[in-house]
């Protein structure tokens, strides 16, 4: 057996000195460490908690897939997110996670996605009516609009058409605010005592309680209503091996976590996609042609997704450049080893997704947009775990197919209705929160597409 390789390290002092910059722009700091120290290195979160960061495909595959049972979700998800979102699919591991995953997976079957398509399209139609009234007044920041469109779609997929707009808004605002607070708690852990004594923690907990009460009222009301085709019905109908169903409290936790995971992935992807497409009229035209040839005047359904090959390539390349989940963190349960790299029990392992997607060792001209990287069959030529925007292994994103349907459904409507551009004078850059967001937003101008005049003889 080879002698273990020592993992290069960032000193505790340097990690602490960089902690403020790390909160402001973790991509810049982690990429700086990566450029200096290589594909795998150690540093201290906030100068306190040691972590191993890697983009090495062999280590990534080992942690997320091959030996995934040795790697549990970290305190960031289990404790920090669990504190606000409860115990559900995102915040548990072990047998509890396996059981919940098996039950909830039924909500994302092809048959269920077909049933959800109508709810999703009705929500989109309502949202675009509001969106259209805003763009008539001039350029808009596309990010909050995509957030509203996708959140409404996911919320109604969960709770049906009866979910009120004001309730959707309250829950959405709560989720966004709480997530930013969780990032502060994680990247600047030395401030946590201050958050308690200053009342910041309590303020965010009270926000969560209000949002929980809104959703719980819908859950309790549904118990007395006829069955529906939405995801809430799937959660209510799910049964454990003993025949028992989920409690209302567990349904609330799972619903909140599906809302968190289900809208931000798509809203961020759509914001970056529209930004990229605004400077690529050739790509935009090819997508419009594909939507026309595959769909005509029809709306996108789940069965159409495999036929939209080029549009899917474009989405995949956008997800490479701007992966919504920019990192994945795990805790090693027992001592482990990958090749010459030793991972001691208790180690925090950060899989740096953004770094892997931008690594010049695996991607030619990685900063450039090129949808041809994802032409059908190209995945067989790539090194595994150099591209994983939805995670990988058994804990990969449960809503992957829902997200792709949602993104393509919204893109079809936007691309066939509007021309758009990004006005000059903006600084557009990502900010790595829980999800990779546009730091300053992305202002865009939209104009309705004018149909060519028909010549009448």
C-alpha positions as CSV (number, residue, x, y, z in Angstrom):
1,X,0.0,0.0,0.0
2,X,1.3,3.5,-0.9
3,X,2.3,5.9,1.9
4,X,-0.6,8.4,2.6
5,X,-0.1,11.8,0.9
6,X,-0.2,14.8,3.2
7,X,-3.0,17.2,2.2
8,X,-1.8,20.8,1.6
9,X,-3.2,23.2,4.2
10,X,-4.3,26.8,4.6
11,X,-3.2,27.9,8.1
12,X,-5.7,28.7,10.8
13,X,-4.6,32.3,10.9
14,X,-4.9,32.7,7.1
15,X,-8.3,31.0,7.2
16,X,-9.5,33.4,9.9
17,X,-8.0,36.5,8.1
18,X,-10.0,35.4,5.0
19,X,-13.2,34.7,6.8
20,X,-14.9,38.0,6.1
21,X,-13.9,37.8,2.4
22,X,-15.1,34.2,2.5
23,X,-18.5,35.3,3.5
24,X,-18.6,37.9,0.8
25,X,-17.2,35.7,-2.0
26,X,-16.4,32.1,-1.1
27,X,-15.8,31.2,-4.8
28,X,-13.0,33.7,-5.0
29,X,-11.3,32.5,-1.8
30,X,-11.7,28.7,-2.5
31,X,-10.6,29.1,-6.1
32,X,-7.5,31.1,-4.8
33,X,-6.7,28.2,-2.5
34,X,-7.3,25.7,-5.2
35,X,-4.9,27.5,-7.6
36,X,-2.2,27.5,-5.0
37,X,-2.6,24.2,-3.3
38,X,-4.1,21.8,-5.9
39,X,-7.3,19.8,-6.2
40,X,-7.5,18.8,-2.5
41,X,-6.6,21.0,0.5
42,X,-7.5,21.7,4.1
43,X,-8.6,25.0,5.6
44,X,-10.6,26.3,8.6
45,X,-14.2,27.5,8.2
46,X,-14.2,30.9,9.9
47,X,-10.7,30.1,11.3
48,X,-12.4,27.5,13.6
49,X,-13.6,24.3,12.0
50,X,-11.2,22.3,9.8
51,X,-12.5,21.1,6.5
52,X,-11.1,19.2,3.5
53,X,-12.0,20.8,0.1
54,X,-11.8,18.8,-3.1
55,X,-12.5,18.8,-6.8
56,X,-10.6,15.5,-7.4
57,X,-13.1,13.3,-9.3
58,X,-11.9,10.1,-7.6
59,X,-12.4,11.6,-4.1
60,X,-15.8,13.1,-5.1
61,X,-17.1,9.8,-6.5
62,X,-15.9,8.0,-3.4
63,X,-17.5,10.4,-1.0
64,X,-20.8,10.9,-2.9
65,X,-21.3,7.4,-4.3
66,X,-18.8,4.5,-3.8
67,X,-18.6,4.8,0.0
68,X,-21.5,7.3,0.6
69,X,-22.7,5.4,3.7
70,X,-19.5,6.6,5.5
71,X,-20.4,10.3,4.8
72,X,-23.3,11.9,6.6
73,X,-24.7,15.4,6.0
74,X,-22.9,18.0,8.0
75,X,-24.0,20.3,10.8
76,X,-24.7,23.0,8.2
77,X,-27.7,20.9,7.0
78,X,-28.6,18.7,9.9
79,X,-28.3,21.4,12.6
80,X,-28.4,24.8,11.0
81,X,-31.0,24.1,8.3
82,X,-32.7,21.5,10.5
83,X,-33.2,24.1,13.2
84,X,-35.3,26.2,10.8
85,X,-36.7,23.6,8.4
86,X,-37.3,20.6,10.7
87,X,-36.3,17.0,10.2
88,X,-36.9,16.0,6.6
89,X,-35.2,14.7,3.5
90,X,-32.7,17.5,3.4
91,X,-31.7,17.4,7.0
92,X,-31.6,13.7,7.9
93,X,-29.4,10.7,7.1
94,X,-29.3,7.0,7.7
95,X,-32.4,4.8,7.8
96,X,-34.7,7.8,8.4
97,X,-33.5,9.4,5.2
98,X,-33.8,6.1,3.2
99,X,-37.4,5.7,4.3
100,X,-38.4,9.3,3.5
101,X,-36.6,9.2,0.2
102,X,-38.5,6.0,-0.8
103,X,-41.8,7.6,0.1
104,X,-41.3,11.0,-1.5
105,X,-39.8,9.6,-4.7
106,X,-43.3,8.6,-5.8
107,X,-44.2,12.2,-6.1
108,X,-41.6,12.6,-8.9
109,X,-42.5,9.6,-11.0
110,X,-43.3,10.2,-14.8
111,X,-47.0,9.6,-14.1
112,X,-47.0,12.2,-11.3
113,X,-45.0,14.7,-13.3
114,X,-47.6,14.4,-16.1
115,X,-50.3,15.1,-13.6
116,X,-48.4,18.1,-12.2
117,X,-47.8,19.6,-15.7
118,X,-51.3,21.1,-15.7
119,X,-50.9,22.7,-12.3
120,X,-47.5,24.0,-13.3
121,X,-48.7,25.5,-16.5
122,X,-51.7,27.2,-14.9
123,X,-49.4,28.8,-12.3
124,X,-47.0,29.9,-15.0
125,X,-49.8,31.5,-17.0
126,X,-50.9,33.5,-13.9
127,X,-47.3,34.5,-13.1
128,X,-46.5,35.6,-16.7
129,X,-49.5,37.9,-16.6
130,X,-48.0,39.7,-13.6
131,X,-44.5,39.6,-15.2
132,X,-45.8,41.2,-18.4
133,X,-47.2,44.1,-16.5
134,X,-43.8,44.8,-14.9
135,X,-41.7,44.6,-18.1
136,X,-44.0,47.1,-19.8
137,X,-42.5,49.8,-17.4
138,X,-38.9,49.2,-18.5
139,X,-35.9,47.0,-17.5
140,X,-36.4,44.6,-14.5
141,X,-34.1,42.6,-12.3
142,X,-34.8,39.2,-13.7
143,X,-33.8,37.3,-10.5
144,X,-36.7,38.2,-8.2
145,X,-39.1,37.6,-11.0
146,X,-37.8,34.1,-11.7
147,X,-37.9,33.5,-7.9
148,X,-41.6,34.5,-7.9
149,X,-42.5,32.4,-10.9
150,X,-40.7,29.3,-9.8
151,X,-41.8,29.5,-6.2
152,X,-45.4,29.9,-7.1
153,X,-45.1,26.9,-9.4
154,X,-43.5,24.7,-6.8
155,X,-45.9,26.0,-4.1
156,X,-49.0,25.1,-6.2
157,X,-47.4,21.8,-7.2
158,X,-47.3,21.1,-3.5
159,X,-50.5,22.6,-2.2
160,X,-52.7,23.0,-5.3
161,X,-54.3,26.0,-6.9
162,X,-56.0,27.1,-3.7
163,X,-52.7,28.5,-2.2
164,X,-53.1,32.2,-1.9
165,X,-50.7,34.6,-3.5
166,X,-50.1,36.5,-0.2
167,X,-49.3,33.2,1.6
168,X,-46.9,32.2,-1.2
169,X,-45.1,35.6,-0.8
170,X,-44.8,35.3,3.0
171,X,-43.3,31.8,2.8
172,X,-41.0,32.8,0.0
173,X,-39.7,35.8,1.8
174,X,-39.1,33.8,5.0
175,X,-37.1,31.1,3.1
176,X,-34.8,33.7,1.5
177,X,-34.2,35.6,4.7
178,X,-33.6,32.5,6.8
179,X,-31.2,31.0,4.2
180,X,-29.0,34.2,4.2
181,X,-28.9,34.0,8.0
182,X,-27.8,30.3,7.9
183,X,-24.9,31.2,5.6
184,X,-23.8,33.9,8.1
185,X,-24.0,31.3,10.9
186,X,-21.9,28.9,8.9
187,X,-19.2,31.1,7.4
188,X,-18.8,33.4,10.5
189,X,-19.4,30.9,13.4
190,X,-17.7,33.2,15.9
191,X,-20.7,35.6,15.6
192,X,-23.2,32.9,16.7
193,X,-23.1,34.0,20.4
194,X,-23.9,37.5,19.3
195,X,-26.8,36.3,17.1
196,X,-28.3,34.8,20.3
197,X,-27.9,37.8,22.7
198,X,-28.8,40.4,20.0
199,X,-32.1,38.8,19.2
200,X,-31.1,37.9,15.6
201,X,-31.6,34.2,16.1
202,X,-35.0,34.8,17.8
203,X,-36.2,37.1,15.0
204,X,-35.5,34.5,12.3
205,X,-37.1,31.8,14.4
206,X,-40.3,33.9,14.7
207,X,-40.3,34.3,10.9
208,X,-40.1,30.5,10.6
209,X,-43.0,30.0,13.0
210,X,-45.3,32.4,11.0
211,X,-44.5,30.6,7.8
212,X,-45.0,27.2,9.4
213,X,-48.4,28.3,10.7
214,X,-49.5,29.3,7.2
215,X,-48.5,25.9,5.6
216,X,-49.9,23.9,8.5
217,X,-53.3,25.5,8.0
218,X,-53.4,24.1,4.4
219,X,-52.2,20.7,5.6
220,X,-55.0,20.4,8.3
221,X,-57.6,21.7,5.9
222,X,-56.6,19.1,3.3
223,X,-57.3,16.3,5.7
224,X,-61.1,17.0,5.2
225,X,-61.0,17.6,1.5
226,X,-61.2,15.2,-1.6
227,X,-57.9,13.8,-3.0
228,X,-56.0,16.0,-5.4
229,X,-53.1,15.5,-7.9
230,X,-50.6,17.6,-6.1
231,X,-47.5,16.6,-4.1
232,X,-49.2,17.2,-0.7
233,X,-51.5,14.4,-1.6
234,X,-48.5,12.1,-2.3
235,X,-47.1,13.0,1.2
236,X,-50.5,12.3,2.8
237,X,-51.0,9.0,1.0
238,X,-47.5,7.7,1.8
239,X,-47.4,4.8,4.2
240,X,-44.6,3.2,6.2
241,X,-44.2,-0.6,6.4
242,X,-46.5,-0.6,9.5
243,X,-49.3,1.1,7.6
244,X,-48.9,4.4,9.3
245,X,-48.7,7.7,7.4
246,X,-46.7,10.8,8.1
247,X,-47.7,13.1,10.9
248,X,-48.8,16.6,10.0
249,X,-45.6,17.9,11.5
250,X,-43.4,15.7,9.3
251,X,-45.5,16.6,6.2
252,X,-44.9,20.3,7.1
253,X,-41.1,19.7,7.3
254,X,-41.0,17.8,4.1
255,X,-43.2,20.4,2.3
256,X,-41.0,23.3,3.5
257,X,-37.9,21.5,2.4
258,X,-39.3,20.7,-1.0
259,X,-40.2,24.4,-1.4
260,X,-36.6,25.4,-0.5
261,X,-35.0,22.9,-2.8
262,X,-37.6,23.0,-5.6
263,X,-37.7,26.7,-6.5
264,X,-34.2,28.1,-6.0
265,X,-32.5,25.6,-8.3
266,X,-34.8,26.6,-11.2
267,X,-35.0,30.3,-10.5
268,X,-31.2,30.7,-10.4
269,X,-30.7,28.5,-13.4
270,X,-33.2,30.5,-15.4
271,X,-31.7,33.9,-14.4
272,X,-28.2,32.8,-15.5
273,X,-29.7,31.1,-18.6
274,X,-31.4,34.3,-19.7
275,X,-28.3,36.3,-19.1
276,X,-26.2,33.9,-21.2
277,X,-28.8,33.7,-24.0
278,X,-29.0,37.6,-24.2
279,X,-25.5,37.6,-25.8
280,X,-26.0,34.5,-27.9
281,X,-28.6,35.1,-30.6
282,X,-27.5,32.0,-32.5
283,X,-28.2,29.8,-29.5
284,X,-31.5,31.6,-28.9
285,X,-32.7,31.1,-32.5
286,X,-31.8,27.4,-32.5
287,X,-33.8,26.9,-29.2
288,X,-36.8,28.8,-30.7
289,X,-36.7,26.6,-33.8
290,X,-36.6,23.4,-31.6
291,X,-39.5,24.6,-29.5
292,X,-41.5,25.3,-32.7
293,X,-40.6,22.0,-34.4
294,X,-41.2,19.8,-31.4
295,X,-44.2,21.6,-29.8
296,X,-45.7,24.0,-32.2
297,X,-48.3,25.9,-30.2
298,X,-48.4,23.2,-27.5
299,X,-47.1,23.7,-24.0
300,X,-44.2,21.6,-22.6
301,X,-45.2,18.4,-20.9
302,X,-43.0,15.8,-19.2
303,X,-43.1,13.6,-22.2
304,X,-41.6,16.4,-24.4
305,X,-38.4,16.8,-22.3
306,X,-36.4,14.0,-24.1
307,X,-37.3,15.5,-27.5
308,X,-35.9,18.9,-26.6
309,X,-32.3,17.8,-27.0
310,X,-30.6,21.1,-27.9
311,X,-32.5,23.1,-25.3
312,X,-31.5,20.5,-22.7
313,X,-27.8,20.9,-23.8
314,X,-28.1,24.7,-23.3
315,X,-29.6,24.2,-19.8
316,X,-26.8,21.7,-18.9
317,X,-24.0,24.1,-20.0
318,X,-25.6,26.9,-18.0
319,X,-25.7,24.6,-15.0
320,X,-22.0,23.9,-15.6
321,X,-21.0,27.6,-15.6
322,X,-23.4,28.5,-12.7
323,X,-24.2,25.3,-10.7
324,X,-27.0,26.1,-8.2
325,X,-25.4,23.9,-5.5
326,X,-21.9,25.3,-5.7
327,X,-20.7,23.0,-2.9
328,X,-21.7,19.8,-1.1
329,X,-20.6,19.1,2.4
330,X,-20.3,15.8,4.3
331,X,-18.9,14.4,7.5
332,X,-16.8,11.2,7.6
333,X,-18.2,8.7,10.1
334,X,-15.1,6.5,10.2
335,X,-11.5,6.8,9.0
336,X,-11.3,6.4,5.3
337,X,-8.8,6.5,2.4
338,X,-9.1,7.3,-1.3
339,X,-5.9,6.3,-3.1
340,X,-3.1,8.1,-1.2
341,X,-5.5,10.6,0.5
342,X,-6.5,9.8,4.1
343,X,-9.8,11.2,5.5
344,X,-9.9,10.9,9.3
345,X,-13.2,10.2,11.1
346,X,-15.1,13.4,11.9
347,X,-13.6,15.3,9.0
348,X,-15.8,17.8,7.1
349,X,-15.4,17.2,3.4
350,X,-16.5,20.0,1.1
351,X,-17.0,18.9,-2.5
352,X,-16.4,22.1,-4.4
353,X,-18.8,21.8,-7.3
354,X,-18.1,25.2,-8.9
355,X,-14.4,24.5,-8.9
356,X,-14.9,21.1,-10.5
357,X,-17.1,22.6,-13.2
358,X,-14.5,25.3,-14.0
359,X,-11.4,23.0,-13.9
360,X,-9.2,23.4,-17.0
361,X,-8.0,19.9,-16.5
362,X,-11.4,18.6,-17.4
363,X,-13.0,21.4,-19.5
364,X,-11.5,23.1,-22.6
365,X,-11.9,26.9,-22.2
366,X,-14.0,26.3,-19.1
367,X,-15.1,30.0,-18.7
368,X,-16.7,30.0,-22.2
369,X,-20.3,29.0,-22.9
370,X,-20.4,26.0,-25.3
371,X,-23.6,23.9,-25.4
372,X,-21.9,21.4,-27.7
373,X,-20.1,20.0,-24.7
374,X,-23.4,18.2,-23.8
375,X,-24.3,16.8,-27.2
376,X,-26.0,13.5,-26.8
377,X,-23.6,10.7,-25.8
378,X,-20.8,13.1,-24.7
379,X,-21.3,12.1,-21.0
380,X,-19.6,8.8,-21.9
381,X,-16.4,10.6,-22.8
382,X,-16.2,12.7,-19.6
383,X,-14.5,11.7,-16.5
384,X,-17.2,10.8,-13.9
385,X,-17.9,13.4,-11.3
386,X,-16.5,16.4,-13.2
387,X,-20.1,17.5,-13.8
388,X,-22.7,17.1,-11.1
389,X,-25.0,20.2,-10.7
390,X,-27.6,18.2,-8.9
391,X,-25.2,16.3,-6.7
392,X,-24.4,12.6,-7.3
393,X,-24.8,9.1,-5.9
394,X,-27.8,8.0,-3.9
395,X,-28.4,11.5,-2.4
396,X,-28.6,13.2,-5.8
397,X,-31.4,15.7,-6.1
398,X,-34.8,13.9,-5.9
399,X,-36.5,16.7,-8.0
400,X,-34.1,16.6,-10.9
401,X,-36.7,15.7,-13.5
402,X,-39.2,18.2,-12.0
403,X,-36.6,20.9,-12.3
404,X,-35.8,20.2,-15.9
405,X,-39.5,20.2,-16.8
406,X,-40.0,23.4,-14.9
407,X,-37.0,25.2,-16.6
408,X,-37.9,24.1,-20.1
409,X,-41.6,25.0,-19.5
410,X,-40.7,28.5,-18.5
411,X,-38.0,28.9,-21.2
412,X,-40.5,28.0,-23.9
413,X,-42.9,30.6,-22.8
414,X,-40.3,33.4,-22.4
415,X,-38.4,32.6,-25.6
416,X,-41.4,32.4,-27.8
417,X,-43.0,35.6,-26.4
418,X,-40.1,38.0,-25.8
419,X,-36.9,39.4,-27.2
420,X,-34.6,40.5,-24.4
421,X,-31.3,42.2,-23.7
422,X,-29.0,43.2,-20.8
423,X,-28.6,47.0,-20.6
424,X,-25.0,48.0,-20.3
425,X,-23.3,49.4,-17.2
426,X,-24.0,46.4,-14.8
427,X,-21.6,44.3,-12.7
428,X,-22.9,40.8,-13.0
429,X,-21.3,38.2,-10.8
430,X,-22.3,35.2,-8.7
431,X,-22.7,35.2,-4.9
432,X,-22.5,31.9,-3.2
433,X,-25.2,31.6,-0.6
434,X,-26.8,28.3,0.0
435,X,-27.5,28.6,-3.7
436,X,-25.4,30.4,-6.3
437,X,-27.3,33.7,-6.9
438,X,-26.5,36.8,-9.0
439,X,-24.9,39.1,-6.4
440,X,-26.3,42.4,-7.8
441,X,-29.2,40.9,-9.7
442,X,-29.5,41.0,-13.5
443,X,-31.4,43.8,-15.1
444,X,-33.0,43.0,-18.4
445,X,-35.2,44.6,-21.0
446,X,-38.0,42.6,-22.5
447,X,-40.1,43.4,-25.7
448,X,-42.9,41.3,-27.1
449,X,-42.0,39.5,-30.3
450,X,-43.9,41.0,-33.3
451,X,-45.3,38.5,-35.6
452,X,-44.3,39.1,-39.3
453,X,-47.1,40.7,-41.3
454,X,-49.1,38.5,-43.6
455,X,-49.4,39.6,-47.2
456,X,-53.0,39.4,-48.4
457,X,-53.4,39.3,-52.2
